[in-house]
Amino acid sequence: MSVKISFTGRNSQIGEYFKGEYDYVSYDLMDPNTWKPLLESDVVFLLLPKNKNTLDMAKRFVLSAKRSRIRHIIKIGSLGPWRLIHKQLDAFMREAKVPYTSFDIAPMMNNIFTEQYKASERTLLDYRGNSPAPYLDPVCLASAIEQCIDRDEHKNRNYQCTGGIQYTIQQVKDIMCTKGYPVDIINDTTNNNIHKMTDSTSDFILMRHIAELYKSEGWHPAISKDLPRYFNANSRTLEEFIDEDKNIFSRRFIDDNCL
């Protein structure tokens, strides 16, 4: 009996790195009418949007998954402030007995180009208060995601997904300038501003407080060995990514705001 595997996020940069043959599904988490192809699958890879209603609607999806044939949900989680939302969802899936795997990423991946670098303005946005972050190679992440599909040893697990190097925003600027992407200005911002979220629920108030720790305490995600240890997946450096993947990161994908 064949296993039906459905991936969301085909229209994202991470979607460009998956090598397997999957059913790629477009869906809107906020619209349950779009969930049917996913609920008819055995394994689902989810990109979850950054939205004020993400947690509630994701829980509703999990309840629907509990009544469906889904036996494994794989998602990209967070090591940054959005971990507050993901950790609540992880606990909900465990209690619902819907097996999941969460690949929790640091707040710096190839989204340097999708949400932080403004080429026309030669500007780089910093939402980490000049605190460093461990770069994560999308090839490394995609490989780990594919290796975990429907594997019992990876179910109900969270993996901290980072590369092996911490970069400050100044180092990112210097690397980009060297590689032909000029940066004249570094502007401070917040991730919620980038995603145009102004919600004032308790979750978002606490997420703003967590984000402030970047500046007040220099907080940053630690480098993790989870990907090489469990998936033999080793990250390229930021310099190597820029050199080798310009054809991918120079494009814009509508699902990138989910990362």
Secondary structure, 3 states (H helix, E strand, C coil): CCCCEEECCCCCCHHHHCCCCCEECCCCCCCHHHCHHHHCCCEEEECCCCCCCHHHHHHHHHHHHHCCCCCEEEEEEECCCCHHHHHHHHHHHHHHCCCEEEEEECCCCCHHHHHHEEHHHCEEEECCCCCCEECCCHHHHHHHHHHCCCCHHHCCEEEEECCCCEECHHHHHHHHHHCCCCCCEEEECCHHHHCCCCCCCHHHHHHHHHHHHHHHCCCCCCCCCHHHHHHCCCCCCHHHHHHHCHHHHCCCCHHHHHC
